[in-house]
Structures are given as structure tokens and as C-alpha cells.
Amino acid sequence: MPVIMAGPCAVESREQLLETARAVKEAGATVLRGGAFKPRTSPYQFQGLGIEGLRLLAEARQETGLPVITEVMEPEMVEVVADYADILQIGARNMQNFPLLQAVGRRGRGKPVMLKRGLSATIDEWLLAAEYIVAAGNPNVILCERGVRSFDPQTRNLLDLACVPLLHELTHLPVIVDPSHATGRRELVPTMARAGIAAGAEGLILEVHPDPNSALCDGRQSITPTELRTIVHEARLMVQIMQDADRLSQVA
């Protein structure tokens, strides 16, 4: 079954996170995402709650039983974030932050690392960034396609789904698709989530908020818990259909 990581772009408060975490669990997602440290384009935008956000994520994990994925931004913070998170995330802007990549490899305690594709990174650059983590001692790397920058402002990024089957040819590493950051528009997220699964992704990472219009970070691309429930159901159904089709083709 596909791995569905879901939760708020940013941890805003205890109430917001716990409400979302309960809804994510009820919808059938398997990992809780949430940003404690938020790198933003503008220094005047909400930057996250920091260490307090990590503590809240740990509380949400204790209540729901969901493992937690959150971003680490600095080499010096790797061990601190690893104390709270089950999966370490390297954001798109840090894909080629080589000291950080080496730090999660050496000091991440072997916890899985999800490496997001850089804003304009080639597939070779992305894979070589993953090699920095592996070479530093941590083979548990997950690749995340979140779209690359394009000339068209209608969507936030250009979701490169062709990279999913290509990566399966080039590497054994699992691939996750992020339709939230790729499109920047919540009405497109369900369709591109289905497309990601159809392309062969092992899972999805989705931004979910109980009230997207009031979100302090990326509300425009955040879906509701009700929409998440539908996406989880459809993703599982699609995987089952594709598995059945493979079995039938083998028999034929």
C-alpha cells in the first residue's frame, strides 16, 4: 500500500496540530508531517515555532501513534531534530547544502532522510546529493519529487512525473510525490496525487489543514481532512488495480 504523509505545512499551535493529526490518522494516512522550522522566501513570513514545534510533533505522535517527518535546516540541528522526528526532511532549497547532507548521514542516527528535489535540479544532481547522505553512512534515503521551476505562473512548479519511472530505472531508492508544492493549488492536488501513484510513486506527501484559508503557511495549496480521506482511498484503490493488472498480464 502507498505511504501517505500528511499534515500542516507549519506547526502553528498545539490545538491546530493535534486537530490535524487526529484527522490525518482518521483519514488513513500513515505518517504525520509538520514544519517546526520553516524556510520562507520572505523573512517577514511565519518561520515556524522551532523547538516548541518539535515538542508538539512528539506529543502528536504519542497521541496518534503516527511517525513524524519534519525538516532540518542546519547541520548543528540534526541531532536535536533526530531526537523528535522519525524521518528527517531536507527541503528543496537545501538539496545541495552539502554540510547538511553529510550531517544527516553521519549524525542522523540512521533515521530515514527524505530528500526533496531542488528548485531547478537535474536528476543527476539530485541523485548525487542523495549520494552525499549515503556516502556519509546513512543508506536510508527517500527521494521526493516536488516540481521544478518553470516559466508558467499558473502553477507553483512543474510536476515532473516522468522522473518517477526514470528514477526506478536509475536507483533502488523509493520515490515520494508532493502534489501540494508542485501545483500550489488545492483543487489540483487530488488529480496530481492520482497521477503520482499511477506513475509508480511509493507514496505521497500532502499538506493538510483543518481550515486552509486561515493557515499561516501555504494555505492555498493545503487540502482539508475530508479531501485527504478521498485521496487516501483512491491511492490505495489505484495501487490495488495496478497490482491486479500486473498479475493478469503475467498469467496471460
Backbone hydrogen bonds in HBPLUS format (Angstrom, degrees):
<---DONOR---> <-ACCEPTOR-->    atom                        ^
c    i                          cat <-CA-CA->   ^        H-A-AA   ^      H-
h    n   atom  resd res      DA  || num        DHA   H-A  angle D-A-AA Bond
n    s   type  num  typ     dist DA aas  dist angle  dist       angle   num
A0003-VAL N   A0202-GLU O   3.03 MM 199  6.40 161.1  2.07 144.4 146.6     1
A0204-LEU N   A0003-VAL O   2.89 MM 201  6.43 144.9  2.02 156.7 167.9     2
A0030-THR N   A0004-ILE O   2.89 MM  26  5.45 147.2  2.00 140.7 151.5     3
A0031-VAL N   A0004-ILE O   3.20 MM  27  6.33 147.7  2.31 148.2 142.8     4
A0005-MET N   A0204-LEU O   2.82 MM 199  6.07 177.3  1.82 158.6 158.9     5
A0206-LEU N   A0005-MET O   2.77 MM 201  6.18 157.6  1.82 154.0 159.9     6
A0006-ALA N   A0031-VAL O   2.93 MM  25  6.36 161.9  1.97 158.2 157.7     7
A0033-ARG N   A0006-ALA O   2.96 MM  27  5.24 162.1  1.99 111.5 116.4     8
A0007-GLY N   A0206-LEU O   3.26 MM 199  6.74 139.2  2.44 147.2 158.5     9
A0208-VAL N   A0007-GLY O   2.72 MM 201  4.73 164.1  1.74 117.5 123.1    10
A0035-GLY N   A0009-CYS O   3.07 MM  26  5.68 128.7  2.35 107.8 122.5    11
A0011-VAL N   A0035-GLY O   2.89 MM  24  5.60 167.3  1.91 141.7 139.3    12
A0017-LEU N   A0013-SER O   3.03 MM   4  6.15 166.5  2.05 150.2 153.9    13
A0018-LEU N   A0014-ARG O   2.97 MM   4  6.06 173.3  1.97 155.6 157.8    14
A0019-GLU N   A0015-GLU O   3.03 MM   4  6.02 160.8  2.07 146.7 152.5    15
A0020-THR N   A0016-GLN O   3.06 MM   4  6.16 158.9  2.11 142.6 148.8    16
A0021-ALA N   A0017-LEU O   2.74 MM   4  5.93 162.4  1.78 155.3 161.0    17
A0022-ARG N   A0018-LEU O   2.99 MM   4  6.10 162.6  2.02 147.5 151.2    18
A0023-ALA N   A0019-GLU O   3.16 MM   4  6.34 157.0  2.21 141.9 148.3    19
A0024-VAL N   A0020-THR O   2.79 MM   4  6.02 155.1  1.85 155.0 162.5    20
A0025-LYS N   A0021-ALA O   2.98 MM   4  6.17 161.3  2.01 149.2 153.7    21
A0026-GLU N   A0022-ARG O   2.95 MM   4  6.16 161.4  1.98 147.0 152.3    22
A0027-ALA N   A0023-ALA O   2.90 MM   4  6.05 144.6  2.03 143.4 152.8    23
A0029-ALA N   A0024-VAL O   3.21 MM   5  5.67 150.2  2.30 166.6 159.8    24
A0028-GLY N   A0025-LYS O   3.13 MM   3  5.39 152.2  2.21 105.0 113.5    25
A0032-LEU N   A0067-PRO O   2.84 MM  35  6.10 168.8  1.86 172.8 171.3    26
A0069-ILE N   A0032-LEU O   2.94 MM  37  6.27 156.2  1.99 155.8 158.8    27
A0050-GLY N   A0036-ALA O   2.80 MM  14  4.90 154.2  1.87 146.0 137.1    28
A0038-LYS N   A0047-GLN O   2.90 MM   9  4.67 161.8  1.94 133.4 128.1    29
A0045-GLN N   A0042-SER O   3.29 MM   3  5.63 171.3  2.30 113.0 115.0    30
A0053-GLY N   A0050-GLY O   2.88 MM   3  5.22 123.3  2.20 106.2 121.0    31
A0054-LEU N   A0050-GLY O   3.17 MM   4  6.66 145.5  2.29 146.0 156.2    32
A0054-LEU N   A0051-ILE O   3.04 MM   3  5.01 118.0  2.44  94.2 109.5    33
A0055-ARG N   A0051-ILE O   3.01 MM   4  6.39 155.0  2.07 151.9 158.4    34
A0056-LEU N   A0052-GLU O   3.01 MM   4  6.29 153.0  2.08 146.5 153.7    35
A0057-LEU N   A0053-GLY O   2.98 MM   4  6.23 151.4  2.06 145.2 152.8    36
A0058-ALA N   A0054-LEU O   3.01 MM   4  6.30 153.9  2.08 147.5 154.3    37
A0059-GLU N   A0055-ARG O   2.99 MM   4  6.29 149.1  2.09 142.7 151.3    38
A0060-ALA N   A0056-LEU O   2.90 MM   4  6.17 155.1  1.96 147.9 154.5    39
A0061-ARG N   A0057-LEU O   2.92 MM   4  6.19 151.1  2.00 146.1 153.9    40
A0062-GLN N   A0058-ALA O   3.00 MM   4  6.23 155.4  2.06 143.9 150.4    41
A0063-GLU N   A0059-GLU O   3.02 MM   4  6.31 152.1  2.10 147.2 154.5    42
A0064-THR N   A0060-ALA O   2.94 MM   4  6.05 165.2  1.96 151.5 155.4    43
A0065-GLY N   A0061-ARG O   2.70 MM   4  5.07 149.1  1.79 140.1 147.8    44
A0086-ASP N   A0068-VAL O   2.88 MM  18  5.22 151.3  1.97 138.2 147.8    45
A0087-ILE N   A0068-VAL O   2.99 MM  19  6.31 143.1  2.13 155.5 156.9    46
A0070-THR N   A0087-ILE O   3.32 MM  17  6.79 151.7  2.40 164.2 164.6    47
A0089-GLN N   A0070-THR O   2.93 MM  19  5.53 149.5  2.02 140.3 137.3    48
A0072-VAL N   A0089-GLN O   3.03 MM  17  6.08 158.2  2.07 164.0 159.3    49
A0077-MET N   A0074-GLU O   2.99 MM   3  5.35 152.1  2.07 110.8 119.5    50
A0078-VAL N   A0075-PRO O   3.32 MM   3  5.53 169.5  2.34 110.2 113.3    51
A0081-VAL N   A0077-MET O   2.92 MM   4  6.11 173.0  1.93 164.3 165.2    52
A0082-ALA N   A0078-VAL O   2.88 MM   4  6.02 156.2  1.94 148.5 156.1    53
A0083-ASP N   A0079-GLU O   3.12 MM   4  6.28 127.4  2.41 134.2 145.7    54
A0083-ASP N   A0080-VAL O   3.08 MM   3  5.24 139.2  2.25  99.7 111.3    55
A0084-TYR N   A0081-VAL O   2.98 MM   3  5.43 144.6  2.11 110.3 120.0    56
A0085-ALA N   A0081-VAL O   2.84 MM   4  5.94 162.4  1.87 162.7 168.8    57
A0088-LEU N   A0112-PRO O   2.92 MM  24  6.32 161.0  1.95 163.1 160.8    58
A0114-MET N   A0088-LEU O   2.75 MM  26  6.19 156.9  1.80 157.9 165.8    59
A0090-ILE N   A0114-MET O   2.84 MM  24  6.12 168.4  1.85 162.9 162.5    60
A0116-LYS N   A0090-ILE O   3.03 MM  26  6.07 170.2  2.04 163.0 166.2    61
A0094-ASN N   A0091-GLY O   2.95 MM   3  5.35 147.7  2.06 109.9 120.1    62
A0095-MET N   A0092-ALA O   3.27 MM   3  5.27 170.3  2.28 109.3 110.1    63
A0097-ASN N   A0094-ASN O   2.93 MM   3  4.85 163.3  1.96 115.6 113.3    64
A0100-LEU N   A0097-ASN O   2.96 MM   3  5.45 121.5  2.32 111.0 125.6    65
A0101-LEU N   A0097-ASN O   2.99 MM   4  6.31 157.1  2.05 152.4 159.9    66
A0102-GLN N   A0098-PHE O   2.95 MM   4  6.13 162.1  1.99 153.0 157.2    67
A0103-ALA N   A0099-PRO O   2.96 MM   4  6.08 144.4  2.09 136.2 146.4    68
A0104-VAL N   A0100-LEU O   3.01 MM   4  6.33 159.0  2.05 156.4 159.5    69
A0105-GLY N   A0101-LEU O   3.17 MM   4  6.33 140.6  2.33 136.3 147.2    70
A0106-ARG N   A0102-GLN O   2.89 MM   4  6.10 147.0  2.00 144.9 153.5    71
A0107-ARG N   A0103-ALA O   2.64 MM   4  5.42 164.4  1.66 152.6 158.4    72
A0111-LYS N   A0108-GLY O   3.10 MM   3  5.82 168.6  2.11 122.2 125.1    73
A0113-VAL N   A0140-ASN O   2.83 MM  27  6.28 153.6  1.90 158.8 167.8    74
A0142-ILE N   A0113-VAL O   2.76 MM  29  5.99 160.1  1.80 154.9 154.7    75
A0115-LEU N   A0142-ILE O   2.71 MM  27  6.03 160.5  1.75 177.3 175.5    76
A0144-CYS N   A0115-LEU O   2.99 MM  29  5.85 153.3  2.06 145.6 139.1    77
A0117-ARG N   A0144-CYS O   2.99 MM  27  6.15 151.2  2.08 174.1 165.2    78
A0121-ALA N   A0118-GLY O   3.39 MM   3  4.84 175.2  2.39  99.2 100.4    79
A0149-ARG N   A0119-LEU O   2.73 MM  30  5.58 163.7  1.76 163.0 165.2    80
A0126-TRP N   A0122-THR O   3.03 MM   4  6.25 155.9  2.09 146.5 153.3    81
A0127-LEU N   A0123-ILE O   2.91 MM   4  6.14 163.4  1.93 153.6 157.4    82
A0128-LEU N   A0124-ASP O   2.92 MM   4  6.10 154.5  1.98 148.8 156.0    83
A0129-ALA N   A0125-GLU O   2.96 MM   4  6.16 144.0  2.10 140.4 150.0    84
A0130-ALA N   A0126-TRP O   3.03 MM   4  6.41 152.1  2.11 145.7 153.3    85
A0131-GLU N   A0127-LEU O   2.97 MM   4  6.29 141.6  2.12 137.8 148.7    86
A0132-TYR N   A0128-LEU O   3.21 MM   4  6.59 135.8  2.42 138.1 147.8    87
A0132-TYR N   A0129-ALA O   3.12 MM   3  5.29 132.2  2.36  98.5 110.7    88
A0133-ILE N   A0130-ALA O   3.07 MM   3  5.39 123.1  2.41 103.0 116.0    89
A0134-VAL N   A0130-ALA O   3.09 MM   4  6.47 164.7  2.12 152.8 156.9    90
A0135-ALA N   A0131-GLU O   2.70 MM   4  5.72 168.2  1.71 153.3 157.3    91
A0136-ALA N   A0132-TYR O   3.13 MM   4  6.13 134.2  2.35 131.5 142.2    92
A0136-ALA N   A0133-ILE O   3.22 MM   3  5.20 130.3  2.48  93.3 106.4    93
A0138-ASN N   A0133-ILE O   3.20 MM   5  5.81 165.5  2.22 145.0 142.3    94
A0137-GLY N   A0134-VAL O   2.96 MM   3  5.32 159.0  2.00 109.5 116.2    95
A0141-VAL N   A0139-PRO O   3.02 MM   2  5.82 130.8  2.27 107.4  93.1    96
A0143-LEU N   A0174-PRO O   2.95 MM  31  6.20 169.4  1.97 167.4 163.8    97
A0176-ILE N   A0143-LEU O   2.73 MM  33  6.10 161.2  1.77 161.1 167.9    98
A0145-GLU N   A0176-ILE O   2.88 MM  31  6.32 148.5  1.98 167.4 170.1    99
A0178-ASP N   A0145-GLU O   2.87 MM  33  6.08 158.8  1.92 166.6 162.4   100
A0148-VAL N   A0158-LEU O   2.96 MM  10  5.18 155.0  2.02 132.9 132.6   101
A0158-LEU N   A0148-VAL O   2.77 MM  10  5.18 161.7  1.80 146.0 152.4   102
A0156-ARG N   A0183-THR O   2.89 MM  27  5.11 170.3  1.90 115.4 117.7   103
A0157-ASN N   A0182-ALA O   2.89 MM  25  4.83 140.8  2.04 145.3 142.3   104
A0163-CYS N   A0160-ASP O   3.25 MM   3  5.81 155.1  2.31 108.5 115.2   105
A0164-VAL N   A0161-LEU O   3.08 MM   3  5.55 152.0  2.16 110.4 117.8   106
A0166-LEU N   A0162-ALA O   3.41 MM   4  6.48 157.1  2.47 142.9 149.2   107
A0167-LEU N   A0163-CYS O   2.74 MM   4  5.75 157.5  1.79 146.2 151.4   108
A0168-HIS N   A0164-VAL O   3.17 MM   4  6.46 148.0  2.27 144.6 153.4   109
A0169-GLU N   A0165-PRO O   3.16 MM   4  6.49 126.5  2.47 134.7 147.8   110
A0169-GLU N   A0166-LEU O   2.93 MM   3  5.08 136.9  2.12  99.5 112.4   111
A0170-LEU N   A0166-LEU O   3.02 MM   4  6.34 140.3  2.19 143.3 155.1   112
A0171-THR N   A0167-LEU O   2.81 MM   4  5.70 148.5  1.91 155.6 159.2   113
A0202-GLU N   A0175-VAL O   2.84 MM  27  5.64 143.0  1.97 154.7 166.9   114
A0177-VAL N   A0203-GLY O   3.09 MM  26  6.50 161.3  2.13 140.8 142.5   115
A0205-ILE N   A0177-VAL O   3.03 MM  28  6.33 146.4  2.15 146.5 148.0   116
A0182-ALA N   A0178-ASP O   3.28 MM   4  6.26 150.4  2.37 140.5 149.1   117
A0183-THR N   A0179-PRO O   3.24 MM   4  5.93 158.0  2.29 128.5 132.4   118
A0184-GLY N   A0180-SER O   2.89 MM   4  5.66 154.4  1.96 147.6 155.7   119
A0188-LEU N   A0185-ARG O   2.98 MM   3  5.62 154.5  2.05 119.5 127.1   120
A0186-ARG N   A0220-ARG O   3.10 MM  34  6.24 147.1  2.22 154.9 145.3   121
A0189-VAL N   A0186-ARG O   3.23 MM   3  5.17 144.4  2.36  98.0 107.9   122
A0192-MET N   A0188-LEU O   3.10 MM   4  6.28 169.8  2.11 161.4 164.6   123
A0193-ALA N   A0189-VAL O   2.82 MM   4  5.88 140.3  1.97 150.9 162.2   124
A0194-ARG N   A0190-PRO O   3.08 MM   4  6.36 157.9  2.13 147.3 151.9   125
A0195-ALA N   A0191-THR O   2.99 MM   4  6.30 155.0  2.05 143.2 150.9   126
A0196-GLY N   A0192-MET O   2.90 MM   4  6.01 149.1  1.99 137.4 144.8   127
A0197-ILE N   A0193-ALA O   3.14 MM   4  6.45 160.0  2.19 150.8 154.6   128
A0198-ALA N   A0194-ARG O   2.91 MM   4  6.15 161.3  1.94 151.4 157.3   129
A0199-ALA N   A0195-ALA O   2.90 MM   4  6.10 138.5  2.08 141.7 152.5   130
A0201-ALA N   A0196-GLY O   3.15 MM   5  5.77 163.4  2.18 154.1 150.2   131
A0200-GLY N   A0197-ILE O   2.97 MM   3  5.21 151.9  2.05 105.6 114.7   132
A0223-ILE N   A0207-GLU O   2.91 MM  16  6.34 162.3  1.94 154.7 150.3   133
A0209-HIS N   A0223-ILE O   3.01 MM  14  6.31 158.0  2.06 168.5 174.7   134
A0214-SER N   A0211-ASP O   2.91 MM   3  5.71 160.9  1.94 128.5 134.4   135
A0215-ALA N   A0212-PRO O   3.15 MM   3  5.13 165.2  2.17 106.6 111.1   136
A0221-GLN N   A0218-ASP O   3.32 MM   3  5.76 144.4  2.46 107.0 115.0   137
A0222-SER N   A0219-GLY O   3.16 MM   3  5.01 156.6  2.22 100.7 107.9   138
A0228-LEU N   A0224-THR O   2.98 MM   4  6.30 150.4  2.07 149.1 158.3   139
A0229-ARG N   A0225-PRO O   3.00 MM   4  6.26 155.5  2.06 147.8 152.8   140
A0230-THR N   A0226-THR O   3.35 MM   4  6.70 154.6  2.42 144.0 149.3   141
A0231-ILE N   A0227-GLU O   3.05 MM   4  6.35 159.4  2.10 149.2 154.8   142
A0232-VAL N   A0228-LEU O   2.90 MM   4  6.14 165.0  1.92 163.1 166.0   143
A0233-HIS N   A0229-ARG O   3.11 MM   4  6.30 165.1  2.13 146.6 150.6   144
A0234-GLU N   A0230-THR O   2.91 MM   4  6.14 164.9  1.93 153.4 157.6   145
A0235-ALA N   A0231-ILE O   2.83 MM   4  5.96 158.8  1.88 151.8 157.8   146
A0236-ARG N   A0232-VAL O   3.08 MM   4  6.28 164.3  2.10 152.5 155.9   147
A0237-LEU N   A0233-HIS O   3.00 MM   4  6.18 158.6  2.05 147.6 154.2   148
A0238-MET N   A0234-GLU O   2.84 MM   4  6.01 158.1  1.89 150.0 155.7   149
A0239-VAL N   A0235-ALA O   3.06 MM   4  6.27 160.5  2.10 148.0 152.7   150
A0240-GLN N   A0236-ARG O   3.04 MM   4  6.25 159.9  2.08 147.3 152.9   151
A0241-ILE N   A0237-LEU O   2.92 MM   4  6.18 158.1  1.97 150.0 156.1   152
A0242-MET N   A0238-MET O   2.92 MM   4  6.15 161.9  1.95 151.5 156.1   153
A0243-GLN N   A0239-VAL O   2.91 MM   4  6.10 154.8  1.97 148.8 155.9   154
A0244-ASP N   A0240-GLN O   2.92 MM   4  6.12 157.7  1.97 148.7 154.7   155
A0245-ALA N   A0241-ILE O   2.91 MM   4  6.13 153.3  1.98 146.2 153.9   156
A0246-ASP N   A0242-MET O   2.98 MM   4  6.22 151.7  2.06 143.2 150.3   157
A0247-ARG N   A0243-GLN O   3.05 MM   4  6.32 157.5  2.10 147.5 153.1   158
A0248-LEU N   A0244-ASP O   2.98 MM   4  6.23 159.6  2.02 149.9 155.2   159
A0249-SER N   A0245-ALA O   2.97 MM   4  6.16 154.5  2.03 146.4 153.2   160
A0250-GLN N   A0246-ASP O   3.04 MM   4  6.26 147.7  2.15 144.3 152.7   161
A0251-VAL N   A0247-ARG O   3.06 MM   4  6.36 150.8  2.14 146.2 153.9   162
A0252-ALA N   A0248-LEU O   2.92 MM   4  6.16 157.2  1.98 147.5 153.9   163
